[in-house]
Amino acid sequence: MKKEMIPFTIISNKYELEIISKKILDSNNIEIVPLEKVIDKKILKQLKTEKENPYKQIYDDFMNIFNSVNRTPKPKVKEIDFPMIIDKDEISNFSEKLNTELENISNKMSELSEKKEILSKEIELFEKLKNIDIDVSDLKKMKRLKYKIGKLNKLYFERFCDSIKKENIISIILDSDEVNTWVFIIYDSNLKIEKILSIANFVEYKINEDYAGYPKDILLLLYDEYKSIEYEIEMLNMAKKKIFFENRRFIYKYFDYIFVLKNIYDLAQNVKFTENFFVISGWTTRETYQELEKHVNTNDYILLLRYAFNDKAPTILNNKGFFKHFEFIVKMFGVPSSDEIDPTPLITLMFLFFYGMMFGDVGHGFILSALGFWLYKKKGSDLFYVIGASGLSSMLFGILYGSVFGFEDIIQPLWKRPMDNINYFLLISVYFGIAIITVAMILNIANRIRRGEKSFLLFDPNGISGIALYWILLGSVFYMMKNGVFPKISYIFIITLVVLIYLRSILFEEGKLGEKIVQGFFDLFEVLLGYLSNTLSFIRLGAFAMNHAGLFLAFYMMAKMTNNPVSSFVILLLGNIIIIVLEGLVVFIQTLRLEYYEFFTRFFKGDGKEFNPIKYKF
C-alpha cells in the first residue's frame, strides 16, 4: 500500500517564515520541492534566497562547547514556540565567550598530550636501557665510536647479525618480544652502517641531549613527569566540566532555540523571497496537509495552494506489520511510482511460497528461522527477518513433504514427497508459473489504466492482446496434448493477436518506418519466446524441491558407506550444514530471480522516488 501524497505551495508574509518552517520541521512529514519545478523561470529570477544561515556560527560554537566535554545535546524542539523573542547578540556573546574559554583549555590539553606522547616514547627507550650501567652523558663524549639504539623486526634480526659479523660493530640485545628485538649498536665512527640498518628495517630511538645520568635514574624522573602531566590533563578536563556545569542551564536553554533556528534557516535555503513575502512548495500526506489547512484558516497572512507539480509525487510505502519487512525486496528493484500499484503484499506471499516450495524441510527451516529472527533481534535488518520468515515457510512445506533434516521416514507427508512424484511437481510448477504470469499481466493492465495509457493496452504484449494470446496458446497446446491436433480456430485468433502486438512498435515507438518494421519483428520474436521461457522457468520450483531431497540422499548414502556411527554422524552433520548454507542461499537467489525477471518485468517499472521528508539535523 502507498499513502496518498498532496502537493502544496505556501505564500505568506516574511514574518511568518519561522512559524511555518517550524511546523514543517515538527511534522517530519513534508518533502520540500525546488521552486524551479513550480514557478516560471522568468518570475523565479526576480525572487531572492537566503544567502547564508545567520545562526550557523552560533550553532557551531555551541556544538564545540558540547564536544569539548564529550556531551551529545538532545534538543527539546517541541517545547520551542513561535513567535518568540530572543536576544541573538546576547546568546552569540555567551556562546563565543564560553567556546573561547573551553577552547583555550582544550589547546593546553592538546599541548600536554603531545608532550605526554613524547615522554611515552622516551620512557619506552629508557625501559630498555635501565639495566645498562652507564652514564648517558658519557655516550656523547665518544670520539672514535658511535652508537645507535632502536628496534628491528625479529624476521630481519638474524640477517642483520650475519651482515655485521665482519665489521667493527657490536650489537647488544636489550630486550625482545614477540615482534621486535631491541638492540644497542656500537660501531667505528668511520663506518657507514645506515644501509645495513635500512635493509633490516631498523627503527632508531634517539636519547635527548639534555639527559645526563644513569638510565634507571632518568627513567624515574620521566615517570614522575609523565604522571604529573596526566594529573594536569585531568585537572584541565575537570576545569572544562566545571565551566560547563556552571553554565549548563543557559547552555541547554539557548541551544534549543539556536538548534531550531539553525534548522529553520537551513530550510530557508529552499525558500524564495520577494520584498515582503516568501514562497515554499512541497509534498505531504493528507493528514499533514489538513493540519496546515487548520493553521492557515486561523491566519490571514498565509495562502495555502494545492495543485500538481511537473514531477510525479514521491512514494511512501505504507505496509503494516509483517509486510513492512519485505519492502526492501521491492526497493532493490525500484521504488513504485505514484501511478503504480505497490506489489509488496503480493511479493511477500510469493516470496514465502517460492522459498518454502523449493526448500521444504522442517529441520532446516527451523534452523533458518531461529537464526534469522535472532539476527534480526540483534541487528534490526529486514533481511534477517525475511530469512526468519522464509524458515517458517520451509517448515510448513517440510510438513507437507514429510521431510525433517532430510529424513523422510520420521513424519508422514500431508501432501506428497517431491522425489516420489517428479512429474506431478514439475507439472504443478508450470501451473503456478502460468497463474503468476497471468497475475503480472493483470497488474500491468491496472497500471496502464492508472497512467492513462488505455490506448496502448490493446497492443501491449502484457496487456489485453498479450493475456489473450498467452491463454489461447496455452489452451491450444493443452488441447493438442489431449487430442493430438492443434485447434484450427485458434490460428485466426493467434494471427490477429500477433499482428496487434507487432503493430505496437510501428505505432508507438520512435524512429524511421523501416527501422520500426524490422524492430517490431525482433520484439515480437522476443515476446513469443518470453511467454515460453518465463513459463518454463517456474519448473525450478519443483526441480529445487527434488534437488533438496536428492542432495540429502547423497550425503545419506555416503554416511552409510562408512559403516562407522561416528563418521556417519559427522558426514550427516556436515551435509545438513552445507544444505542449509549453500542450498539455502541458492534458493534465496532463485526466489528473487523468479520475482524480478518472470514477474516484475511484466508490469513494474519501479521508477518512483522515495519520499524524503525534511527533518531536524545536527
C-alpha positions as CSV (number, residue, x, y, z in Angstrom):
1,M,0.0,0.0,0.0
2,K,1.0,3.6,-0.7
3,K,0.0,6.7,1.1
4,E,-1.7,9.5,-0.9
5,M,0.6,12.4,-1.5
6,I,-0.7,16.0,-1.8
7,P,1.3,18.9,-3.4
8,F,1.1,22.3,-1.8
9,T,2.5,25.8,-2.1
10,I,2.5,28.3,0.7
11,I,2.7,32.1,0.1
12,S,3.0,34.2,3.2
13,N,4.2,37.3,4.9
14,K,8.0,37.0,5.6
15,Y,7.3,37.4,9.4
16,E,5.6,34.0,9.3
17,L,8.6,32.2,8.0
18,E,9.8,30.9,11.3
19,I,6.4,29.7,12.4
20,I,5.6,27.9,9.2
21,S,9.1,26.4,8.9
22,K,8.9,25.0,12.4
23,K,5.6,23.4,11.6
24,I,7.1,21.8,8.6
25,L,10.1,20.5,10.6
26,D,8.0,19.3,13.5
27,S,5.7,17.3,11.2
28,N,8.6,15.1,9.9
29,N,6.3,14.5,7.0
30,I,6.9,17.2,4.4
31,E,9.3,17.0,1.4
32,I,10.4,20.3,0.0
33,V,10.3,20.7,-3.8
34,P,12.7,23.1,-5.6
35,L,10.7,26.1,-6.8
36,E,12.3,25.7,-10.2
37,K,9.7,22.9,-10.7
38,V,6.8,25.1,-9.6
39,I,7.4,28.7,-10.7
40,D,8.1,30.1,-14.2
41,K,11.8,30.8,-14.8
42,K,11.2,34.5,-15.6
43,I,9.4,35.0,-12.3
44,L,11.9,32.9,-10.4
45,K,14.8,35.3,-11.5
46,Q,13.0,38.1,-9.7
47,L,12.9,36.2,-6.4
48,K,15.6,36.1,-3.8
49,T,17.0,33.4,-1.5
50,E,18.7,33.4,1.9
51,K,22.4,33.5,1.1
52,E,23.6,32.3,4.5
53,N,22.3,30.9,7.7
54,P,22.5,33.7,10.4
55,Y,22.6,31.2,13.2
56,K,25.2,28.8,11.8
57,Q,28.2,30.3,13.7
58,I,26.4,30.4,17.0
59,Y,25.3,26.8,16.4
60,D,28.9,25.8,15.7
61,D,30.1,27.5,18.9
62,F,27.5,25.5,21.0
63,M,28.4,22.2,19.3
64,N,32.1,22.9,20.1
65,I,31.1,23.5,23.7
66,F,29.2,20.2,23.9
67,N,32.1,18.3,22.1
68,S,34.7,19.7,24.5
69,V,33.0,17.9,27.4
70,N,32.0,14.8,25.4
71,R,28.3,15.5,25.6
72,T,25.6,15.0,23.0
73,P,22.8,17.5,23.1
74,K,19.2,16.4,22.9
75,P,17.2,19.5,21.9
76,K,13.6,19.7,23.1
77,V,12.3,21.1,19.8
78,K,8.7,20.6,20.7
79,E,9.0,23.0,23.6
80,I,10.1,25.9,21.4
81,D,7.1,28.0,20.4
82,F,6.8,30.8,17.8
83,P,6.6,33.8,17.8
84,M,9.4,34.1,20.3
85,I,11.7,36.9,21.2
86,I,15.4,36.1,21.9
87,D,18.4,38.3,22.1
88,K,20.6,36.9,19.4
89,D,23.5,39.1,20.3
90,E,23.3,38.1,24.0
91,I,23.3,34.4,23.0
92,S,26.1,34.9,20.5
93,N,28.3,36.7,23.0
94,F,27.6,34.0,25.6
95,S,28.4,31.1,23.3
96,E,31.5,32.8,21.8
97,K,33.0,33.6,25.2
98,L,32.3,30.2,26.6
99,N,33.6,28.4,23.5
100,T,36.8,30.5,23.5
101,E,37.4,29.7,27.2
102,L,36.9,26.0,26.7
103,E,38.9,26.1,23.5
104,N,41.9,27.6,25.3
105,I,41.8,24.8,27.9
106,S,41.5,22.2,25.1
107,N,44.5,23.7,23.3
108,K,46.5,23.5,26.5
109,M,45.4,19.9,26.9
110,S,46.5,19.1,23.3
111,E,49.9,20.6,24.0
112,L,50.2,18.4,27.2
113,S,49.0,15.4,25.3
114,E,51.7,15.9,22.7
115,K,54.3,16.2,25.4
116,K,52.9,13.1,27.1
117,E,53.3,11.2,23.8
118,I,56.9,12.2,23.5
119,L,57.5,11.2,27.1
120,S,55.9,7.9,26.4
121,K,58.4,7.1,23.7
122,E,61.3,8.2,25.9
123,I,60.1,6.0,28.8
124,E,59.9,3.1,26.3
125,L,63.5,3.8,25.4
126,F,64.9,4.1,28.9
127,E,62.9,1.0,30.0
128,K,65.1,-0.9,27.6
129,L,68.3,0.8,28.8
130,K,67.6,0.7,32.5
131,N,69.8,-2.4,33.0
132,I,72.8,-0.8,31.4
133,D,75.1,0.7,34.0
134,I,76.4,3.7,32.1
135,D,76.0,7.5,32.3
136,V,74.3,8.6,29.1
137,S,76.4,11.8,29.0
138,D,79.5,9.6,28.5
139,L,78.0,8.4,25.3
140,K,78.2,11.9,23.8
141,K,82.0,12.0,24.7
142,M,82.9,9.1,22.5
143,K,85.1,10.2,19.5
144,R,86.2,7.1,17.7
145,L,83.0,5.2,18.4
146,K,79.4,5.9,17.6
147,Y,76.2,4.3,18.9
148,K,72.6,3.7,17.9
149,I,69.6,2.4,19.9
150,G,66.5,1.0,18.4
151,K,64.4,-1.9,17.4
152,L,64.1,-4.2,14.4
153,N,61.7,-6.9,13.4
154,K,62.7,-10.4,14.5
155,L,62.4,-11.6,10.9
156,Y,65.3,-9.5,10.0
157,F,67.4,-9.9,13.1
158,E,69.4,-13.0,12.0
159,R,70.1,-11.4,8.7
160,F,71.3,-8.2,10.5
161,C,73.6,-10.2,12.7
162,D,75.1,-12.0,9.7
163,S,75.7,-8.7,7.9
164,I,77.8,-7.2,10.7
165,K,80.0,-10.2,11.5
166,K,82.9,-9.0,9.5
167,E,82.5,-5.3,10.5
168,N,83.7,-3.4,13.6
169,I,80.2,-3.4,15.0
170,I,79.0,-4.7,18.4
171,S,75.3,-5.4,18.8
172,I,73.9,-5.8,22.4
173,I,70.4,-7.2,22.8
174,L,68.4,-5.0,25.2
175,D,65.1,-6.7,25.1
176,S,62.9,-8.9,22.9
177,D,59.2,-9.5,22.4
178,E,57.0,-11.5,20.0
179,V,57.6,-9.0,17.2
180,N,60.7,-6.9,17.8
181,T,64.3,-7.1,19.1
182,W,65.7,-4.1,20.8
183,V,69.5,-3.6,20.2
184,F,72.3,-1.2,21.4
185,I,74.7,-0.9,18.5
186,I,78.3,0.4,18.9
187,Y,80.4,0.9,15.8
188,D,83.6,2.5,14.4
189,S,82.9,6.2,13.6
190,N,84.3,5.7,10.2
191,L,81.8,3.1,9.2
192,K,78.6,3.9,7.3
193,I,76.0,1.5,8.6
194,E,72.9,3.3,7.5
195,K,72.3,1.0,4.5
196,I,72.7,-2.1,6.7
197,L,70.1,-0.7,9.2
198,S,67.8,0.3,6.4
199,I,67.7,-3.2,4.9
200,A,67.0,-4.6,8.4
201,N,64.1,-2.1,8.9
202,F,65.8,-0.6,11.9
203,V,63.7,2.0,13.9
204,E,66.0,4.3,15.8
205,Y,65.3,5.9,19.1
206,K,67.5,8.9,20.0
207,I,68.5,10.0,23.5
208,N,67.7,13.6,24.2
209,E,70.9,15.6,24.6
210,D,69.6,17.3,27.8
211,Y,69.6,14.0,29.6
212,A,72.5,13.1,32.0
213,G,73.0,10.3,34.5
214,Y,72.2,6.6,34.6
215,P,69.2,5.3,32.6
216,K,67.4,3.9,35.7
217,D,67.6,7.3,37.4
218,I,66.4,9.1,34.2
219,L,63.5,6.6,33.9
220,L,62.3,7.5,37.4
221,L,62.3,11.2,36.5
222,L,60.4,10.5,33.3
223,Y,57.8,8.5,35.1
224,D,57.3,11.4,37.6
225,E,57.0,13.9,34.8
226,Y,54.6,11.7,32.9
227,K,52.4,11.2,35.9
228,S,52.4,14.9,36.6
229,I,51.2,15.7,33.0
230,E,48.5,13.1,33.4
231,Y,47.2,14.8,36.5
232,E,47.4,18.2,34.9
233,I,45.4,17.0,31.9
234,E,42.8,15.5,34.3
235,M,42.6,18.8,36.2
236,L,42.1,20.8,33.0
237,N,39.4,18.3,31.9
238,M,37.7,18.8,35.3
239,A,38.0,22.6,34.8
240,K,36.2,22.3,31.5
241,K,33.4,20.3,33.1
242,K,33.2,22.8,36.0
243,I,32.8,25.7,33.5
244,F,30.2,23.6,31.6
245,F,28.1,22.7,34.6
246,E,28.3,26.3,36.0
247,N,26.6,27.4,32.7
248,R,24.6,24.3,32.0
249,R,21.2,25.8,32.4
250,F,21.9,28.6,29.9
251,I,23.7,26.3,27.5
252,Y,20.8,23.9,27.1
253,K,18.2,26.7,27.1
254,Y,19.9,28.7,24.5
255,F,21.0,25.7,22.4
256,D,17.4,24.5,22.0
257,Y,16.5,27.9,20.5
258,I,19.6,28.0,18.3
259,F,19.2,24.4,17.1
260,V,15.6,25.1,15.9
261,L,16.5,28.4,14.3
262,K,19.6,27.0,12.6
263,N,17.3,24.2,11.0
264,I,14.7,26.8,10.1
265,Y,17.2,28.9,8.2
266,D,18.7,25.8,6.6
267,L,15.2,25.1,5.3
268,A,15.0,28.7,4.2
269,Q,17.7,27.9,1.5
270,N,14.8,26.2,-0.4
271,V,12.5,29.2,0.0
272,K,12.2,32.1,-2.4
273,F,11.5,35.7,-1.2
274,T,10.0,38.9,-2.5
275,E,10.5,42.1,-0.5
276,N,7.6,41.2,1.8
277,F,6.6,37.6,1.1
278,F,8.1,34.1,0.7
279,V,7.1,31.1,-1.3
280,I,7.7,27.4,-0.4
281,S,6.4,24.2,-2.1
282,G,6.4,20.6,-1.2
283,W,4.7,17.2,-0.9
284,T,3.0,15.8,2.2
285,T,0.3,13.3,3.3
286,R,-3.4,14.1,3.6
287,E,-3.2,14.2,7.4
288,T,-0.4,16.8,7.5
289,Y,-2.0,18.8,4.7
290,Q,-5.1,19.1,6.8
291,E,-3.1,20.3,9.8
292,L,-1.6,23.0,7.6
293,E,-5.1,23.9,6.5
294,K,-6.2,24.4,10.1
295,H,-3.3,26.7,10.7
296,V,-3.9,28.7,7.6
297,N,-7.6,29.2,8.5
298,T,-6.5,31.0,11.7
299,N,-4.0,33.3,9.9
300,D,-5.0,35.9,7.3
301,Y,-1.4,36.3,6.2
302,I,-0.9,32.8,4.8
303,L,-2.2,31.4,1.5
304,L,-2.1,27.6,1.0
305,L,-2.5,26.4,-2.6
306,R,-2.9,22.8,-3.8
307,Y,-2.0,21.9,-7.3
308,A,0.0,19.4,-9.2
309,F,3.7,19.9,-10.0
310,N,5.5,18.8,-13.1
311,D,7.1,15.8,-11.3
312,K,5.4,12.7,-10.1
313,A,4.5,12.5,-6.4
314,P,7.1,10.8,-4.2
315,T,6.2,7.4,-2.7
316,I,5.6,6.4,0.9
317,L,5.2,2.7,1.2
318,N,2.7,2.2,4.0
319,N,2.7,-1.6,4.5
320,K,1.9,-2.7,8.0
321,G,3.4,-5.3,10.3
322,F,4.6,-8.5,8.6
323,F,4.6,-7.0,5.1
324,K,6.7,-4.0,6.1
325,H,9.8,-6.1,6.4
326,F,9.5,-7.2,2.7
327,E,9.5,-3.7,1.3
328,F,13.3,-3.7,0.8
329,I,12.9,-6.6,-1.7
330,V,10.7,-4.3,-3.9
331,K,13.1,-1.3,-3.3
332,M,16.1,-3.3,-4.5
333,F,14.3,-3.5,-7.9
334,G,12.9,0.0,-7.7
335,V,10.5,2.3,-5.8
336,P,6.9,2.2,-7.1
337,S,5.9,5.5,-8.7
338,S,2.7,7.3,-7.6
339,D,0.8,5.8,-10.6
340,E,1.9,2.2,-9.9
341,I,0.4,-0.5,-7.7
342,D,2.6,-1.3,-4.7
343,P,3.4,-5.0,-5.2
344,T,4.8,-5.6,-1.6
345,P,1.9,-7.7,-0.2
346,L,1.8,-9.9,-3.2
347,I,5.6,-10.1,-3.4
348,T,5.7,-11.2,0.3
349,L,3.3,-14.1,-0.2
350,M,5.0,-15.2,-3.4
351,F,8.5,-15.0,-1.9
352,L,7.5,-17.2,1.0
353,F,5.6,-19.6,-1.3
354,F,8.6,-19.9,-3.7
355,Y,11.1,-20.3,-1.0
356,G,9.2,-22.8,1.0
357,M,8.3,-24.9,-2.0
358,M,12.0,-25.1,-3.2
359,F,13.4,-25.6,0.3
360,G,10.8,-27.6,2.2
361,D,12.2,-29.2,5.3
362,V,11.0,-28.9,9.0
363,G,14.5,-29.2,10.5
364,H,16.4,-27.0,8.0
365,G,13.5,-24.4,8.1
366,F,13.7,-24.4,11.9
367,I,17.4,-23.6,11.9
368,L,16.9,-20.8,9.3
369,S,14.0,-19.4,11.2
370,A,15.7,-19.4,14.6
371,L,19.0,-17.9,13.1
372,G,17.1,-15.3,11.0
373,F,14.9,-14.0,13.8
374,W,17.8,-14.0,16.3
375,L,20.0,-11.9,13.9
376,Y,17.0,-9.6,13.3
377,K,16.7,-9.0,17.0
378,K,20.4,-8.3,17.3
379,K,20.9,-6.3,14.1
380,G,17.5,-5.0,13.2
381,S,17.9,-5.7,9.5
382,D,14.8,-6.6,7.5
383,L,17.0,-9.1,5.5
384,F,17.3,-11.3,8.6
385,Y,13.5,-11.0,9.3
386,V,12.9,-12.3,5.7
387,I,15.3,-15.2,6.3
388,G,13.4,-16.0,9.5
389,A,10.1,-15.9,7.8
390,S,11.4,-18.0,4.9
391,G,12.5,-20.6,7.5
392,L,8.9,-20.7,8.8
393,S,7.7,-21.3,5.2
394,S,10.3,-24.0,4.8
395,M,8.9,-25.7,7.9
396,L,5.4,-25.5,6.6
397,F,6.3,-27.1,3.3
398,G,8.5,-29.6,5.2
399,I,5.3,-30.8,6.9
400,L,3.6,-31.0,3.5
401,Y,6.6,-33.0,2.1
402,G,7.2,-35.1,5.3
403,S,10.9,-34.1,5.5
404,V,12.8,-33.5,8.7
405,F,16.6,-32.7,8.3
406,G,16.3,-34.6,5.0
407,F,14.8,-37.8,6.6
408,E,11.5,-38.8,5.1
409,D,10.6,-41.6,7.5
410,I,10.0,-39.5,10.6
411,I,6.7,-37.9,9.7
412,Q,4.1,-38.7,7.1
413,P,3.6,-36.0,4.4
414,L,0.4,-34.0,4.4
415,W,0.8,-33.5,0.6
416,K,3.3,-35.5,-1.5
417,R,7.0,-36.3,-1.4
418,P,8.8,-34.5,-4.4
419,M,11.2,-37.4,-5.2
420,D,8.3,-39.9,-5.4
421,N,6.2,-37.6,-7.6
422,I,8.6,-36.0,-10.1
423,N,6.2,-35.5,-13.0
424,Y,3.5,-34.2,-10.7
425,F,5.7,-31.5,-9.1
426,L,7.2,-30.4,-12.4
427,L,3.7,-30.0,-13.9
428,I,2.2,-28.2,-11.0
429,S,5.2,-25.8,-11.0
430,V,4.3,-24.9,-14.6
431,Y,0.7,-24.3,-13.5
432,F,1.9,-22.0,-10.7
433,G,4.0,-20.2,-13.3
434,I,1.0,-19.7,-15.6
435,A,-1.0,-18.3,-12.8
436,I,1.7,-15.9,-11.7
437,I,2.5,-14.6,-15.2
438,T,-1.3,-14.0,-15.7
439,V,-1.4,-12.1,-12.4
440,A,1.5,-10.0,-13.7
441,M,-0.3,-9.2,-16.9
442,I,-3.5,-8.2,-15.0
443,L,-1.4,-5.9,-12.8
444,N,0.2,-4.4,-15.9
445,I,-3.3,-3.6,-17.3
446,A,-4.2,-2.0,-14.0
447,N,-1.0,0.1,-14.0
448,R,-1.6,1.2,-17.6
449,I,-5.1,2.3,-16.8
450,R,-3.8,4.3,-13.7
451,R,-1.3,6.0,-16.0
452,G,-3.9,6.9,-18.6
453,E,-2.4,4.6,-21.2
454,K,-5.6,2.8,-22.2
455,S,-5.0,3.0,-26.0
456,F,-1.7,1.2,-25.5
457,L,-3.3,-1.8,-23.8
458,L,-4.7,-3.3,-27.0
459,F,-1.1,-3.6,-28.4
460,D,0.8,-4.4,-25.2
461,P,2.3,-7.9,-25.1
462,N,1.5,-7.8,-21.3
463,G,-1.9,-6.1,-21.9
464,I,-5.2,-7.2,-23.4
465,S,-3.7,-8.7,-26.5
466,G,-0.9,-10.3,-24.6
467,I,-3.0,-12.0,-22.0
468,A,-5.5,-13.2,-24.7
469,L,-2.6,-14.6,-26.9
470,Y,-1.0,-16.2,-23.9
471,W,-4.1,-18.1,-22.8
472,I,-5.1,-19.0,-26.3
473,L,-1.7,-20.5,-26.9
474,L,-1.9,-22.4,-23.6
475,G,-5.4,-23.7,-24.3
476,S,-4.3,-24.8,-27.8
477,V,-1.3,-26.6,-26.5
478,F,-3.3,-28.4,-23.8
479,Y,-5.9,-29.3,-26.4
480,M,-3.3,-30.7,-28.8
481,M,-1.7,-32.7,-25.9
482,K,-5.1,-34.3,-25.2
483,N,-6.5,-34.7,-28.7
484,G,-3.4,-34.9,-30.9
485,V,-4.3,-32.0,-33.1
486,F,-3.9,-28.2,-32.9
487,P,-7.4,-26.5,-32.9
488,K,-7.8,-24.7,-36.3
489,I,-10.0,-21.9,-34.9
490,S,-7.0,-20.9,-32.7
491,Y,-5.0,-19.9,-35.8
492,I,-7.4,-17.0,-36.5
493,F,-7.1,-15.6,-33.0
494,I,-3.4,-16.2,-32.7
495,I,-2.6,-14.5,-36.0
496,T,-4.9,-11.5,-35.2
497,L,-3.3,-11.0,-31.8
498,V,0.2,-11.4,-33.1
499,V,-0.4,-8.7,-35.7
500,L,-1.7,-6.4,-33.0
501,I,1.4,-6.9,-30.8
502,Y,3.6,-6.5,-33.9
503,L,1.9,-3.1,-34.6
504,R,2.9,-1.8,-31.2
505,S,6.5,-1.0,-32.4
506,I,5.2,0.7,-35.6
507,L,2.5,2.8,-33.8
508,F,4.2,3.7,-30.5
509,E,8.0,3.6,-31.0
510,E,10.1,6.4,-32.4
511,G,12.2,6.2,-35.5
512,K,12.0,5.6,-39.2
513,L,9.3,3.3,-40.5
514,G,11.8,0.8,-42.0
515,E,13.6,0.6,-38.7
516,K,10.3,0.2,-36.8
517,I,9.2,-2.6,-39.1
518,V,12.4,-4.6,-38.5
519,Q,12.5,-3.8,-34.8
520,G,8.9,-4.9,-34.4
521,F,9.8,-8.3,-35.9
522,F,12.5,-8.9,-33.3
523,D,10.4,-7.5,-30.5
524,L,7.6,-9.9,-31.5
525,F,10.0,-12.9,-31.6
526,E,11.3,-11.9,-28.1
527,V,7.7,-11.6,-26.7
528,L,6.7,-15.1,-28.0
529,L,10.0,-16.6,-26.8
530,G,9.4,-14.9,-23.4
531,Y,6.0,-16.5,-23.0
532,L,7.6,-19.9,-23.3
533,S,10.8,-19.3,-21.3
534,N,9.1,-17.4,-18.5
535,T,6.5,-20.2,-18.1
536,L,9.1,-23.0,-18.2
537,S,11.3,-21.1,-15.8
538,F,8.9,-21.9,-13.0
539,I,9.9,-25.6,-13.3
540,R,12.7,-24.7,-10.9
541,L,10.1,-24.7,-8.1
542,G,9.6,-28.4,-8.4
543,A,13.2,-29.1,-9.5
544,F,14.7,-27.5,-6.5
545,A,12.3,-29.3,-4.2
546,M,13.6,-32.6,-5.7
547,N,17.2,-31.3,-5.6
548,H,16.8,-30.7,-1.9
549,A,15.8,-34.3,-1.2
550,G,18.4,-35.6,-3.7
551,L,21.3,-33.7,-2.1
552,F,20.5,-35.0,1.3
553,L,20.2,-38.5,-0.2
554,A,23.7,-38.2,-1.5
555,F,25.1,-37.4,2.0
556,Y,23.0,-40.1,3.5
557,M,24.5,-42.7,1.1
558,M,28.0,-41.5,1.9
559,A,27.3,-41.8,5.6
560,K,26.0,-45.4,5.3
561,M,29.1,-46.4,3.3
562,T,31.4,-45.6,6.2
563,N,30.0,-48.3,8.4
564,N,31.0,-46.2,11.4
565,P,28.4,-44.4,13.6
566,V,30.8,-41.5,14.4
567,S,31.8,-41.0,10.8
568,S,28.2,-41.3,9.7
569,F,27.1,-38.7,12.2
570,V,29.9,-36.3,11.1
571,I,29.0,-36.7,7.4
572,L,25.3,-36.1,8.0
573,L,26.0,-33.1,10.2
574,L,28.3,-31.5,7.6
575,G,25.8,-32.4,4.9
576,N,23.0,-30.7,6.7
577,I,25.2,-27.6,7.3
578,I,26.1,-27.5,3.6
579,I,22.5,-27.8,2.6
580,I,21.3,-25.1,5.0
581,V,24.0,-22.6,4.0
582,L,24.7,-23.4,0.3
583,E,21.3,-24.5,-0.9
584,G,19.6,-22.0,1.3
585,L,21.5,-19.2,-0.4
586,V,20.9,-20.6,-3.9
587,V,17.2,-20.9,-3.3
588,F,17.1,-17.4,-1.9
589,I,18.7,-16.1,-5.1
590,Q,16.4,-18.2,-7.3
591,T,13.4,-16.9,-5.5
592,L,14.5,-13.3,-6.1
593,R,15.1,-14.2,-9.8
594,L,11.6,-15.5,-10.3
595,E,10.1,-12.4,-8.8
596,Y,12.4,-9.9,-10.6
597,Y,12.6,-11.4,-14.0
598,E,9.5,-13.5,-14.5
599,F,7.1,-11.3,-12.5
600,F,8.3,-7.7,-12.1
601,T,9.4,-7.2,-15.7
602,R,5.9,-7.7,-17.0
603,F,4.2,-4.8,-15.0
604,F,6.6,-3.0,-12.7
605,K,8.8,0.0,-13.8
606,G,10.0,1.0,-10.3
607,D,10.9,4.5,-11.5
608,G,9.4,6.3,-8.5
609,K,11.2,8.5,-5.9
610,E,11.1,7.6,-2.3
611,F,9.5,10.2,0.0
612,N,12.3,12.2,1.7
613,P,10.8,14.5,4.3
614,I,12.9,17.3,5.8
615,K,13.9,16.8,9.4
616,Y,15.9,18.4,12.1
617,K,19.6,17.8,11.6
618,F,22.7,18.4,13.6
